[in-house]
């Protein structure tokens, strides 16, 4: 008979990819994901490197911050520099000089974000390249083929991400298309060493979320993602649909909540049982002069910081906080210096790495509820207070 711990620690291993839940605290779980390019402790946040580069950060700096998994995008890399070149140069990880694992989004999100440049039918997505206007057809088979050629560790099935708002009939038709494409992605895979994730859709309609989850989890994917959220819907609806999806996804597989990434949302989603996350917020906000701290967001653009000698966050161990003052960072930003983006990005990614490590430790010590409550209380301080 298995022990209680073994019964509560589902394992999954297939085609050189593995996932194991090591600790649980309520629905929150800490685990280990094994890939061809090393292990990833979960829950894990993936910095977004759309074109095989996380903006303003060198690959070794990401590694030093503790990141073992980053995200890149199939559509963008297929257009430039092309799958053939990346394959020739040893795969996307070697190409970008990153020693860890890489997840590639399928290009399905671009069906929504670049809607003015594409047409969608049962065959796939027909893009008009945003680079030169040439036609680029992305089918389920081609999506998988490109990801296999560039050597990503985690591949995403092609899906249609519906915008918000969208009528129920529109969302229902979209999830059926996503299911048909998912079947074709499964049939197209050839690599025995790369994991393939299926994506759940359904918008903000609970019954459609259930239908999509039943369809996608019936297929032999290595992991499952909740998609179509954080696309403009109210936060309450996003969290409601994310929580519903988490209860429907199989426990033995990794669960990925796509595109959700405020610190508050990450704390909530880990409590729901999700393992993987990505979002542009820490890097994009840095380029816009915004820093994440344990007491909430700080806008370095404010004139109140013009003579402030303090670091972005007292006690923070990142290089930015160890050496640079708020006054200097504001000067850099107002002056348009590239160093402002570099310094703020490094701080934000350090903050996110520390947040994920804190959640892992809290789950292991069975104190996640207390950790979450204390973290959320601190994050709300600056928003409810006057600027310092």
Secondary structure, DSSP 8 states (H G I E B T S, - for coil): ---HHHHTS-EEEETTEEEEEEEEETTEEEEEEEETTEEEEESEEEEE-TTSS-TT--HHHHHHHT--EEEEEHHHHHHTT-HHHHHHTT-HHHHHT--SEEEEE-STTHHHHTGGGEEEETTEEEEE-TTT--EEEEEHHHHHHHHHHHT-SEEE-------SS--HHHHHHHHHHHHHHHHHHHHH---SSSEEEEEE--TT-HHHHHHHHHHHHTS--SEEEE-S-SSSS-HHHHHHHHHHHHHHS-TTSEEEETT---HHHHHHHHHHT--EEE-SHHHHHHHTTEEEETTEEEETTSGGGTT--S-SSTT--SHHHHH--HHHHHHHHHTT-HHHHHHHHHHHHHHHHHHHHHHHHHHHTT-HHHHHHHHHHHHTHHHHS---
